[in-house]
Amino acid sequence: MHLTGDLVLASASPRRRRLLERLGLDFTVQPSDVSETLPPDVAPREQVAALAARKAQDVAPARPDALTLAADTLVAAGDDMLGKPADAEKARAMLRRLADPSHEVHTGLALAHPATDRLTRLTETTRVHFGAWDAALAEDYVGGGAPLDKAGAYGLQDPQAALFVKGIEGDYYNVVGLPLYRLRRALHQSFPDLLATT
């Protein structure tokens, strides 16, 4: 998959950057600094879609001929919506909450192309099942500092975090933060003119 023009990733996430690099895409990184606060009564799927669109619309005007990709990921356990933990104590509490017995990971994607006045947004959901709670394993993981930059305090791509996970229903890459299959479909459906034919 290759684009005919420029791609801008409106995210500071090293995981999203690595995934795009693995796809062989050329892109620049321009993180958005918009507020990620929405009213608490907004459903998780709508929240991530709205935040991704807000980020794309914040960054895209600076490069109107480029395609801007933004994403937002949120972990939902029952009625609790979990973003990135503020500290190690909150990370421990989040991991404990997620072990009861499963949770959902929602990622919103937005693709903006101001030159043609197009904005596409979508949401992907994956259900993750943790195994039996292991406090020592959680303590080791939190002690390494890895959870602090991840929604829900874990990254499925981290081998130590993967030890919590009994199984998933849905897209693995969605849990990592960028549902690649849905991204490809969105590009083909909404931006076929920006895809290279070779």
Backbone bond lengths (Angstrom), bond angles and torsions (degrees), N, CA, C in turn:
res aa  C-N    CA-C-N  psi(-1)  N-CA   C-N-CA  omega(-1)  CA-C   N-CA-C  phi
1 M - - - 1.449 - - 1.529 108.15 -
2 H 1.321 115.75 124.02 1.462 121.19 178.98 1.517 109.05 -138.08
3 L 1.316 115.41 150.13 1.458 121.67 179.90 1.522 110.20 -103.85
4 T 1.338 115.95 152.31 1.462 120.33 178.88 1.524 111.83 -81.80
5 G 1.329 117.26 -20.14 1.461 121.19 -178.88 1.510 111.36 -124.89
6 D 1.314 114.47 -162.44 1.459 120.86 -177.53 1.522 111.85 -82.06
7 L 1.316 114.83 149.27 1.458 122.83 175.92 1.525 107.94 -121.21
8 V 1.333 115.60 134.22 1.459 121.71 176.75 1.519 107.93 -118.05
9 L 1.307 117.37 126.43 1.460 122.54 175.07 1.525 107.82 -94.68
10 A 1.319 116.21 114.08 1.467 121.82 -178.50 1.523 109.65 -90.77
11 S 1.317 115.86 57.66 1.461 121.64 -176.46 1.523 109.56 -156.17
12 A 1.313 115.88 142.34 1.467 120.70 175.39 1.523 111.45 -92.59
13 S 1.326 118.08 1.77 1.460 122.08 -175.64 1.526 111.70 -64.45
14 P 1.326 117.44 119.80 1.466 118.76 176.46 1.524 112.04 -66.28
15 R 1.328 118.32 -26.77 1.459 120.86 179.12 1.531 110.80 -69.50
16 R 1.319 117.04 -44.10 1.469 119.74 177.79 1.530 110.17 -63.63
17 R 1.304 116.33 -41.66 1.464 120.40 179.24 1.534 110.31 -60.38
18 R 1.335 116.85 -45.83 1.473 120.08 -179.72 1.527 111.67 -62.96
19 L 1.331 117.16 -39.00 1.464 119.40 179.77 1.527 110.92 -63.96
20 L 1.319 117.78 -43.53 1.466 120.14 178.47 1.526 110.98 -65.68
21 E 1.319 117.06 -38.01 1.468 120.51 176.83 1.523 110.46 -62.75
22 R 1.328 117.01 -41.36 1.472 120.92 179.38 1.521 111.84 -63.44
23 L 1.335 116.31 -28.89 1.465 120.38 176.90 1.525 111.80 -77.40
24 G 1.319 116.73 -7.31 1.456 120.70 179.88 1.517 113.83 80.24
25 L 1.323 117.27 18.08 1.463 120.73 -179.37 1.522 110.95 -84.35
26 D 1.317 115.78 140.66 1.460 121.54 171.67 1.517 107.36 -90.32
27 F 1.319 117.24 132.86 1.461 120.34 -178.31 1.513 109.42 -159.31
28 T 1.314 114.55 163.33 1.455 121.13 171.77 1.521 107.49 -114.49
29 V 1.310 115.96 156.62 1.462 121.70 -179.45 1.526 108.84 -108.91
30 Q 1.324 115.44 125.36 1.460 121.50 175.49 1.526 107.60 -139.14
31 P 1.333 117.41 88.05 1.467 119.52 -177.63 1.528 112.00 -61.81
32 S 1.295 114.66 145.56 1.461 121.53 175.21 1.522 108.81 -85.15
33 D 1.319 115.37 148.78 1.464 118.72 176.21 1.528 111.56 -118.52
34 V 1.336 116.74 26.47 1.462 119.84 178.54 1.526 110.26 -71.45
35 S 1.302 115.37 157.54 1.463 121.30 177.16 1.522 109.47 -64.97
36 E 1.318 115.99 138.75 1.465 120.41 177.93 1.520 111.04 -102.01
37 T 1.311 116.60 22.09 1.459 121.56 -178.49 1.520 110.17 -94.35
38 L 1.314 115.65 127.74 1.460 122.84 173.88 1.516 107.73 -129.44
39 P 1.331 117.70 160.20 1.468 119.19 177.24 1.528 110.73 -56.07
40 P 1.335 117.91 143.84 1.470 121.07 -175.76 1.527 114.14 -65.51
41 D 1.321 118.08 -16.85 1.462 119.87 -178.02 1.529 113.12 -87.09
42 V 1.330 118.32 3.24 1.459 121.61 178.38 1.528 108.58 -79.42
43 A 1.336 116.37 128.21 1.468 121.73 -179.35 1.528 110.18 -61.69
44 P 1.341 117.72 148.62 1.472 120.78 -176.44 1.526 114.28 -53.89
45 R 1.330 117.66 -44.55 1.469 119.81 -178.77 1.524 111.30 -63.20
46 E 1.314 116.22 -41.25 1.465 119.87 178.78 1.526 110.52 -70.21
47 Q 1.320 116.48 -35.86 1.461 120.65 -179.08 1.527 111.27 -61.98
48 V 1.328 117.60 -48.40 1.469 119.22 -178.00 1.526 111.44 -68.15
49 A 1.334 117.20 -35.83 1.466 119.55 177.64 1.524 110.53 -65.74
50 A 1.336 116.75 -43.04 1.462 120.68 -179.93 1.527 111.57 -65.44
51 L 1.327 116.70 -42.16 1.468 119.56 -179.94 1.530 111.77 -67.93
52 A 1.326 117.14 -38.91 1.465 119.63 177.15 1.527 110.00 -62.71
53 A 1.331 117.09 -43.35 1.467 120.52 178.75 1.526 110.72 -63.72
54 R 1.313 116.64 -41.73 1.469 120.88 178.95 1.534 110.31 -60.76
55 K 1.327 116.78 -42.97 1.471 120.70 179.47 1.533 111.06 -65.17
56 A 1.329 116.66 -44.69 1.469 120.34 179.78 1.524 110.71 -62.15
57 Q 1.325 116.47 -43.50 1.461 120.21 -178.86 1.528 112.04 -70.32
58 D 1.306 117.61 -22.73 1.462 121.53 176.24 1.525 111.13 -73.47
59 V 1.315 117.04 -41.65 1.464 122.05 -173.88 1.529 112.83 -88.97
60 A 1.324 118.01 -36.65 1.465 122.57 -171.01 1.529 115.53 -57.92
61 P 1.325 121.02 -39.10 1.473 119.37 -176.67 1.531 114.72 -58.68
62 A 1.310 118.40 -26.19 1.469 120.96 179.20 1.526 111.93 -69.36
63 R 1.337 116.80 -23.29 1.471 122.17 -179.87 1.533 108.46 -135.15
64 P 1.349 118.48 71.79 1.463 120.83 -172.16 1.525 115.00 -62.08
65 D 1.336 118.03 -26.51 1.465 119.93 179.71 1.526 113.08 -86.09
66 A 1.316 116.76 -9.10 1.466 121.23 179.76 1.526 109.92 -90.87
67 L 1.310 115.43 158.70 1.460 121.85 172.16 1.523 106.75 -93.32
68 T 1.323 116.12 123.92 1.464 120.75 -179.64 1.517 109.38 -103.49
69 L 1.325 116.22 129.66 1.462 123.90 178.32 1.518 108.79 -112.16
70 A 1.327 115.95 125.71 1.464 121.10 176.05 1.518 108.44 -129.29
71 A 1.317 115.95 153.60 1.462 120.86 179.65 1.518 109.53 -146.76
72 D 1.318 114.74 156.20 1.456 121.23 174.27 1.521 107.20 -144.99
73 T 1.317 116.83 135.06 1.462 121.88 -178.66 1.515 109.97 -121.95
74 L 1.320 114.89 139.06 1.457 122.23 -179.55 1.521 107.94 -139.52
75 V 1.306 116.11 141.24 1.462 121.78 176.83 1.521 107.68 -105.68
76 A 1.329 116.13 131.30 1.464 120.97 -179.78 1.519 109.74 -120.26
77 A 1.326 115.13 125.30 1.466 122.26 176.10 1.523 106.10 -120.89
78 G 1.324 116.05 103.35 1.457 119.07 -173.72 1.515 109.08 62.44
79 D 1.319 117.10 -127.38 1.464 121.68 178.44 1.522 112.94 -89.00
80 D 1.326 117.28 -2.23 1.465 121.06 -178.67 1.522 110.53 -88.17
81 M 1.331 116.32 125.95 1.456 121.75 175.57 1.522 107.77 -103.57
82 L 1.332 115.84 123.48 1.459 121.28 -172.39 1.520 110.97 -115.83
83 G 1.308 115.54 116.36 1.460 120.91 173.36 1.514 108.93 -93.51
84 K 1.323 116.80 -141.70 1.464 121.49 178.43 1.526 108.87 -82.74
85 P 1.326 117.44 135.94 1.470 119.49 179.15 1.529 111.35 -70.58
86 A 1.324 115.50 144.73 1.469 120.78 -179.36 1.522 112.36 -76.19
87 D 1.338 116.48 -26.44 1.464 119.77 -177.19 1.526 109.00 -159.12
88 A 1.326 116.15 178.43 1.466 121.60 -176.84 1.525 112.00 -62.65
89 E 1.315 117.38 -37.56 1.464 120.36 179.82 1.527 110.99 -62.94
90 K 1.329 116.30 -43.37 1.466 119.83 178.37 1.534 110.75 -67.93
91 A 1.327 117.15 -34.01 1.463 120.72 177.31 1.526 110.49 -63.02
92 R 1.338 117.17 -43.85 1.473 120.55 177.76 1.528 110.50 -60.04
93 A 1.324 116.41 -45.40 1.467 120.91 -179.02 1.527 111.01 -63.51
94 M 1.321 116.95 -39.98 1.465 120.05 178.60 1.522 111.13 -63.78
95 L 1.318 116.93 -47.08 1.464 119.85 -179.56 1.521 110.95 -60.58
96 R 1.312 116.80 -40.59 1.470 120.98 178.32 1.523 110.22 -62.68
97 R 1.332 116.47 -41.70 1.466 121.53 -179.80 1.531 110.86 -65.10
98 L 1.311 117.38 -37.15 1.463 121.27 -176.82 1.521 112.98 -72.26
99 A 1.305 117.58 -16.78 1.467 121.27 -178.57 1.520 112.65 -80.72
100 D 1.303 118.77 9.86 1.465 121.87 -171.50 1.514 113.68 -122.48
101 P 1.297 121.78 92.11 1.461 130.69 -38.17 1.525 111.28 -88.31
102 S 1.352 116.82 -17.32 1.460 119.24 179.20 1.528 109.02 -148.45
103 H 1.300 115.24 168.11 1.463 120.69 -179.96 1.524 108.64 -149.28
104 E 1.322 115.54 170.43 1.455 120.87 179.62 1.523 110.10 -116.16
105 V 1.325 115.01 142.86 1.458 121.67 174.11 1.524 106.86 -112.50
106 H 1.323 115.54 121.48 1.464 122.29 -179.83 1.525 108.71 -110.90
107 T 1.323 116.27 130.29 1.461 120.67 173.07 1.516 108.59 -124.07
108 G 1.318 114.94 127.65 1.457 121.09 173.03 1.515 108.63 -98.32
109 L 1.320 115.97 137.60 1.463 122.40 176.13 1.515 108.14 -118.95
110 A 1.311 116.18 143.88 1.459 121.17 172.27 1.516 108.47 -136.96
111 L 1.312 115.24 136.46 1.456 122.92 176.40 1.521 107.17 -121.69
112 A 1.323 117.11 122.48 1.458 121.56 -177.87 1.525 110.37 -123.03
113 H 1.327 114.79 135.91 1.466 121.58 176.52 1.525 107.21 -135.34
114 P 1.341 117.15 87.97 1.464 120.96 -174.72 1.526 114.71 -58.17
115 A 1.327 118.51 -33.36 1.464 120.91 -177.47 1.522 112.17 -60.11
116 T 1.326 116.50 -28.80 1.467 120.61 178.52 1.528 111.51 -114.41
117 D 1.329 115.86 12.23 1.468 122.50 175.99 1.533 112.26 54.71
118 R 1.338 115.46 44.66 1.464 119.52 179.34 1.523 110.83 -116.22
119 L 1.321 114.49 137.77 1.465 122.67 173.13 1.521 107.14 -139.97
120 T 1.318 115.95 122.06 1.459 121.45 176.82 1.514 107.83 -117.96
121 R 1.325 115.84 135.14 1.464 119.04 176.49 1.517 108.72 -134.01
122 L 1.327 115.15 147.91 1.460 121.15 -179.26 1.514 109.09 -152.65
123 T 1.311 115.05 166.81 1.461 121.20 179.67 1.522 109.33 -134.60
124 E 1.314 115.63 140.41 1.467 122.41 174.95 1.523 108.14 -122.96
125 T 1.334 116.10 141.21 1.462 121.45 179.75 1.521 109.86 -126.62
126 T 1.313 116.17 135.62 1.463 123.15 176.41 1.525 108.22 -128.89
127 R 1.329 116.13 134.16 1.466 120.56 176.72 1.525 108.29 -94.37
128 V 1.332 115.50 131.73 1.464 122.06 -178.15 1.525 108.75 -118.23
129 H 1.329 116.09 131.90 1.467 122.30 178.83 1.526 108.84 -110.44
130 F 1.320 116.35 119.18 1.462 121.09 173.85 1.525 108.76 -86.00
131 G 1.307 116.49 153.20 1.455 121.58 173.37 1.518 110.13 -81.25
132 A 1.319 116.39 -166.12 1.469 121.17 179.49 1.526 109.92 -59.27
133 W 1.321 115.97 142.79 1.461 122.18 -178.38 1.519 110.88 -61.96
134 D 1.314 116.55 133.03 1.460 123.15 178.53 1.528 107.45 -129.92
135 A 1.324 116.29 98.13 1.466 121.58 -175.26 1.528 111.90 -61.98
136 A 1.323 117.52 -38.03 1.468 120.31 -179.02 1.531 110.82 -66.39
137 L 1.321 116.37 -41.59 1.462 120.67 177.71 1.530 110.24 -62.94
138 A 1.328 116.07 -43.58 1.466 120.28 178.66 1.522 110.92 -62.23
139 E 1.315 116.67 -41.36 1.465 120.35 -179.71 1.527 111.07 -63.87
140 D 1.324 117.01 -41.67 1.465 120.54 177.08 1.526 110.93 -61.29
141 Y 1.323 115.85 -43.69 1.465 120.56 -178.22 1.527 111.13 -65.59
142 V 1.316 116.36 -47.35 1.465 120.64 -179.88 1.528 110.32 -64.93
143 G 1.323 117.09 -39.60 1.457 121.22 -179.29 1.516 113.63 -60.74
144 G 1.320 116.89 -26.08 1.462 120.92 178.40 1.516 113.86 -79.43
145 G 1.341 117.55 -9.09 1.460 121.67 177.48 1.511 115.92 83.97
146 A 1.325 118.23 -4.98 1.465 120.90 -175.98 1.528 114.88 -61.69
147 P 1.332 120.85 -32.93 1.465 119.96 -174.05 1.524 115.73 -71.73
148 L 1.312 118.68 -16.06 1.458 120.17 -166.82 1.523 115.04 -70.75
149 D 1.328 119.18 -17.70 1.463 119.47 178.96 1.523 112.49 -112.22
150 K 1.337 115.80 22.55 1.462 119.61 -175.49 1.523 111.45 -127.54
151 A 1.328 115.84 136.42 1.458 120.28 174.85 1.520 108.83 -59.72
152 G 1.331 116.61 132.56 1.451 120.83 -179.93 1.516 114.08 77.08
153 A 1.316 118.02 2.09 1.468 124.29 174.45 1.528 114.42 72.50
154 Y 1.336 117.56 18.95 1.465 117.70 174.36 1.524 109.71 -151.52
155 G 1.324 114.30 156.06 1.451 121.44 174.85 1.513 108.46 -123.61
156 L 1.311 116.86 117.77 1.465 121.24 -176.77 1.529 111.56 -59.18
157 Q 1.328 117.09 -25.74 1.461 121.13 179.35 1.523 112.50 -75.02
158 D 1.336 117.71 -14.72 1.465 121.56 176.88 1.529 108.81 -78.94
159 P 1.333 119.20 119.78 1.462 119.78 -178.19 1.528 113.42 -53.52
160 Q 1.325 117.50 -38.53 1.465 119.35 -179.48 1.530 111.04 -67.11
161 A 1.330 117.27 -38.54 1.466 120.27 177.83 1.522 110.74 -70.57
162 A 1.321 117.18 -34.07 1.461 120.60 179.92 1.523 111.52 -61.95
163 L 1.332 117.78 -20.17 1.465 120.97 177.58 1.527 112.24 -66.82
164 F 1.333 117.97 -18.67 1.464 121.17 176.17 1.526 111.53 -77.52
165 V 1.327 116.79 -26.86 1.462 122.57 -164.22 1.522 112.07 -90.08
166 K 1.341 114.44 119.58 1.463 121.31 176.92 1.527 110.80 -82.60
167 G 1.322 116.89 -33.11 1.458 120.18 -179.92 1.515 111.48 -178.64
168 I 1.334 114.62 167.03 1.459 119.85 175.72 1.518 109.53 -134.42
169 E 1.313 115.21 154.60 1.461 122.69 172.84 1.516 106.14 -120.74
170 G 1.330 115.79 106.02 1.455 118.97 -180.00 1.511 111.83 125.72
171 D 1.316 114.85 -158.18 1.453 123.85 -171.85 1.530 111.96 -82.17
172 Y 1.318 116.22 117.02 1.471 121.87 176.75 1.527 110.83 -56.62
173 Y 1.335 116.30 -44.96 1.464 119.68 -176.11 1.524 112.41 -67.78
174 N 1.311 117.33 -21.64 1.461 120.22 173.15 1.524 110.16 -63.22
175 V 1.322 116.56 -40.85 1.467 120.79 179.38 1.530 109.84 -66.97
176 V 1.314 117.18 -33.10 1.462 121.51 177.11 1.535 110.54 -70.58
177 G 1.333 117.08 -25.91 1.464 120.10 175.22 1.512 116.44 125.68
178 L 1.349 117.78 0.37 1.458 120.04 179.38 1.528 109.14 -151.91
179 P 1.336 117.70 98.37 1.468 120.62 -178.74 1.531 110.60 -70.49
180 L 1.310 116.21 99.27 1.460 121.84 -170.46 1.523 113.35 -65.80
181 Y 1.317 117.83 -38.78 1.469 119.69 179.51 1.526 110.22 -62.21
182 R 1.327 116.68 -47.21 1.471 120.49 179.52 1.522 111.28 -64.89
183 L 1.332 117.21 -35.60 1.462 120.63 176.68 1.523 109.99 -61.87
184 R 1.315 117.13 -47.70 1.472 120.81 179.59 1.518 111.01 -59.95
185 R 1.340 116.59 -45.16 1.475 119.84 179.04 1.516 111.73 -61.83
186 A 1.332 116.42 -42.18 1.470 119.76 179.84 1.528 110.84 -62.98
187 L 1.324 116.77 -40.11 1.464 119.80 177.93 1.523 110.72 -63.47
188 H 1.322 117.64 -45.01 1.464 121.19 -179.04 1.524 112.03 -67.79
189 Q 1.330 117.45 -36.31 1.461 120.26 -177.22 1.524 112.82 -81.38
190 S 1.328 117.33 -40.50 1.464 120.14 -172.25 1.525 114.74 -104.59
191 F 1.326 117.25 -20.52 1.468 120.47 -176.02 1.530 112.03 -135.07
192 P 1.339 119.11 43.98 1.465 119.19 -177.02 1.530 112.62 -61.81
193 D 1.321 116.93 -27.80 1.460 121.03 179.95 1.527 112.78 -70.96
194 L 1.327 117.19 -14.57 1.463 120.73 179.89 1.527 112.56 -98.43
195 L 1.338 116.63 0.41 1.465 121.08 179.70 1.522 110.24 -93.87
196 A 1.320 116.65 134.24 1.460 121.46 176.42 1.519 108.71 -73.43
197 T 1.322 117.06 144.15 1.466 120.92 -176.88 1.514 113.37 -87.12
198 T 1.324 118.95 -9.95 1.467 120.33 -178.18 1.497 111.22 -86.67
